[in-house]
């Protein structure tokens, strides 16, 4: 249960949230949604239940996301996040048993492609509270035999998407699904039966375990990360000195949190209110990560309301959210502690707040990210944070009255507007994310003999894989997640090229255009700031230091300069590049060599760029005398311009793993 801690938040210093080093460079920054809450036009167990729900509101066309997918992906992109968690609506994919709707499947496949094209990694949830009516009529999770239908759907989607989706959530919040549907009666099927709660809970765990084991055994199964999403709701005794309150808190904690976590840990599941535990085949070790959805704590007494619409007790200093439960960020750390016994990477798959006028959400974000950053600093393995939610949406039994979005949605016009909290979140994310990587990968190896006359040098294999893959390995360790690869005029040779954990975009030319021409033609794909690399050089430097230097000097262009090279090609004075000349016979005062890896503001390209064939470095560097900054770093860079250098690089890579 953990000790109920409270902080004096007024005295907390939030400066680290914008420092850029509170979270690791490869932290997964995301936003989350679920199909039924945003898509609109769904027919499933929820749409059938809605007339009987607490608010009586119908989901109807919701955010009309089904028809606004591209616009919404752009909204995600505008938040600077690297990841997006969505759920796949089974009732669309298999509207009747055994009948697959190929158009619906294609819609999700396009969603994934369009996310990747914008450098956003998808995370797919296979069950987020909703399922088709035909399956509900068969008894849904009340019958163990039904589980195989859901597995078939999961397999189908995994077959279609797992080549492009690395992150999968099996079931969202099984304890919420079971308790809201079968204890409190607020979710479909709206029952109050402990017996059914036990059965459904057990079947949810069976389904999760089977799903995990089945998907893991499929193609791409090993590569993908599959996990369960657990809502951690903390229960604290209202009066700590009162044994009845303590008893009640422990009881609820056991039923809502611990039995599920223990089940995952041991493979034996004791369903809420069950007397005995049951071995579930494949349950032990059935998660590659644990998804934590965290919202609040509840204060326990023996007389707690069993209806959500009666205000729960809160501490006098706590602030109520629109959902009436309090904002309690300290509990997020306790949630991490609670799941840490699983020894799994932790991902915050949901955290957010119902706040109609957005006056609480900025502080809510700051507090929960502060807690997350501190937990990481303390050594906890927390990989990511997904804000719930991208935009205001259909909040289940509460209908449209509870607004959780970073974007406000006008449900009449469907217009989306960024909230102040959304701007804050994107600012924090931006401070922690590496820029886009742009790789000039089209150059041919004129000095490498026959082998690269018709093949870009970046595709030459060194130590078992193309040099480009080694370069991307390095960019990934540095926290980069998206790369634009300028393939030159032989771009078809990159067909099918992929790199795990990175979203790649390719741009091909119809004729050789040089480095400058290739950048100019791809300018619509460039972000405002990017890291520029040469596709045939491996330059394993610390990007964090380079980008920080670029930022501190407010430079439009920062070049990495080494003094350890046999020839020199530039003169740097007071930290700035004064002259550049790569003709091969440099003046004696030249004191540095441009070693690759630079940070570029797109404005530089727009100012100096032109149509046709031209060289980036020979045009831009001389033109920017005393404007471009020199980032001094003597890390060895490996180029493969000649057969001897290629052999040395091979030797280096055989010994080192990046
Ligand atoms: C979670 C649920 C989400 C969302 C959120 C806010 O339990 O997974 O779908 O509704 O709560 O209440």
Boltz pocket constraint, residues with backbone or C-beta under 6 A from the ligand:
constraints:
  - pocket:
      binder: B
      contacts: [[A, 34], [A, 37], [A, 172], [A, 173], [A, 176], [A, 231], [A, 293], [A, 350], [A, 388], [A, 394], [A, 395], [A, 396], [A, 404]]
      max_distance: 6.0
